[in-house]
Amino acid sequence: MQKRLSAAGERLARAVVRLESALESNPPRGRGEQVSGQADILAQQLERMRGENVKLRKLIQGSAERLDDAIVEFKILLAE
């Protein structure tokens, strides 16, 4: 049992050393950078959605105009 605990302790110590060296060579981004990156992604999504919104408004406007024209023509046909 003591040998297993000792071996586990050595493995843990080696893992800690590897983790520390990995963190030194690749420091994690700060929380501010993560938030900034997420804000950039959200800003890009917002711009795409605004563009889609403009396209949809134009499509709706065109459809409404065609529908109004069709209603006028239908009323003219009914009046004849």
N, C-alpha and C positions, 0 to 999 in steps of 0.2 A: 504494500500500500504506500509506503513512504517513497519508494522508487517512482511510482506512478505520479504522486504529487510533485516530486522533484522534477520529473520530466515535463509535467504540465506547466510548472512554474517557469522552466527554461523556454518552453515553446511560447508562453505568454510574454516573457521578456524579449525574445526575438521578434515577436509580432509587434510589440511596442516600439522597438528600435526601427523596424521596417516602416511602421506608420509615421513615426517622427521624421524619418528621412524623406518619406513621400510627401509629407506636409511641408517640409522645408523646400523641396524642389518644386512643388506645385501648391502654393498657398491658396486656400479657398477664397473665393470672392467675398467681399464684405456684404453685409446685409443691404447697404445702400446701393451697391452695384446690382444686386439681384432685383431690388425694387425698381431701379432705373431701367433695367433690361425688360422687366415685365411692363413697365409704363410705356416703353417704346413699342412693344408688341401690341399693347392695347391701343396705342395711338394709330398704328398702322391698320388695325382692324376697324377702328372708328372711321378712318378715311375711306376704306373700302366700302363700309356700310353707308357712308354719306353719298358716295358715288352711286351705289346701287339704289339708294333712296331717290336720287335725282332721276335716274333712269326709270324707276317705277312711277314716279310722279308724271313724267312725260308720257309714259305708256297709258296711264290712267286718263290723263287729259285727252290724249288722242282717241282713246276708246269712248270717252264721254261725248266728245264731239261727233264721232261717227254714229253713236247711238242717238244723239239729238237729231242729226240729219235723217236717220232712218225713221224716227218718230214723226218728223215733219212730213216726209214723203208718204208715210202710212196714213196720216191724217188727210193729206191731199187726196190720196186714192179713195179713202172712205167718203170724202165730201163729193166726189164725182158721181 
